[in-house]
Amino acid sequence: MELHNIEKLIEKYFEATTTVAEEEKLRRYFSEDEVAPHLEQYESLFNYFTKAKEERFTKQVPLKPRKNYLKWVSVAAIAVFMVGLYFYQPTPPPVTLADEYTPEEIESAKEALALLAMNFNKGTEQLYYLEEFEKTTNKFLTKNN
């Protein structure tokens, strides 16, 4: 085989553009005894692939019988489902204000809460004056001590 063709095939091989037939030519060339000295570095690569094809795993693989967990898991799931169905108690639909009270009762409750809020706000306004009074009193008490 011409050395120049082999060098081109090696370049194509490393660019990943070779065909299967071209790779076979390279394997045959590197399996021969006469390999060009500057190409000897690739010899082990192509010989490895040839030897790797011939390797076979010959040990016996012990296969353990598969335990049938799936059957027991499904039985347990059904049992949990049945217990859930037994203890399931549907909740009644939520009760709204309109269901329990008449519109007049709701309006009067709104008025009462508005009045309460107004009086509460008046009371909290008066607390501000009380806080100011307490601050001033504390100033006098701390100066006299």
N, C-alpha and C positions, 0 to 999 in steps of 0.2 A: 504494500500500500504506500502511496506517495506521502512523504512526510508533510509536505505543504497542506495536503487535504486534511490530515489529522490535526494539524494546528488550527485550521479553520473550524473543524468540527468541535474542538475543545472550546474555542471562543464562543461558538454558537451554543454549546452545552451550558456554559456559565451564564449566558444571556437567556437561557431557558427557551430557546427557539429550535432545538433539534427535534427531529422526528424519532420514532421508536427504532426505525431501521438505522438511522445515523448513530444512535446510542449503541446499538448492537455492534456496529462497525468499530466504535471506540472500545467496547469491551473485548472484542476479538483482538484488536491491535495490542491492547495492554495485557492480554493473556499470553501473547507470544513471548519468546525469550529475548528477541532483539527489539528493545525499546530505546529510542533516542535518549542520550544522557540528559538533555535539558527537559525531557518529558517524564523522567522517572518519578518525579514528585507526585504525578497523577496516577501512577500505577497502582498504588495501594487503594486509592479511592475506587477505581473501577473493579479491581479484584475483590474488594470487600463486597460490593453489590452482587457479584457472581457467587461468592461463597455464602452470602446471606440468603440467597434464593434456595440453596440446597439444605439449609438448616431446618430441622423439624423438631418439634417438641415431642419427646417420646415418653415422658413420665405419665403415670396414671394419675388422674385427678380424682381424689375420693369425693364422691357426691353424697352429701348427707340427705336423708329424706326430709322433704320440706314439711315443717309442722303446719298444721292447719289452723293458724291463728285467725284467719279471716272469718271462718265459720263462727268462732266463739265471740269475736268482736261484733259481728252482726247480731248475734243472739243477745248480747249485752245491750246493744243500742236499742233493740226492740223492747227489751225489758225496761230500760230507762224511759222510753217513749210511753209505754203503757202506764207506768207509775205516774208520769207527768199528766197523762190524760185523766187518771183517777183523781188526782188532787187538784185538777184545774177547776177554778171557780170563776166564771166570767164576772167582770166588774160591771156594775150598772152604769148606764150612760151618765155623764156629769150633769148635775142639776144647776140650772142658771137662775139668776135672780128673777127673771121674767116668769119662770115656772112656779116659783114659790110666792111671789108678792105681786100685788096689782100695781099698775102704773102710778096710781095715786100714792100708794105707800112708798114707792121708790122715790117719787118727787118730794114727799115730805121728809124722807130720810136725807136727801140731798140738801134740802133747806136747813135741816138741823145741823148737818155737818159743816155747812158754809158758815152758819152762825157761830158754831164752836170754833172754827178756824179763825174767824174775825176777832173773837174775844181772846183767843190764845195769843194772837199777834199783838193785841193791845197790852196784854200782860207782859210779854217779852220786851216791848218797848220800854216799859217802866223799869225793867231790870237794868237797863243801861244806866239810868240815873242812879240806881242803887250801887252799881259797880263803881261809878265815879265818886260817889260819896265815900265808899269804902277805901278807895285809893287815897283820897285826901285825908281821911281819918288816920290811916296807917302812916302817912307822912308825919303828921303831928305826934303820933305816939312814938315813932322811932326817933324823932328829934329830941323829945323830952327825956328819953332814957339815957 
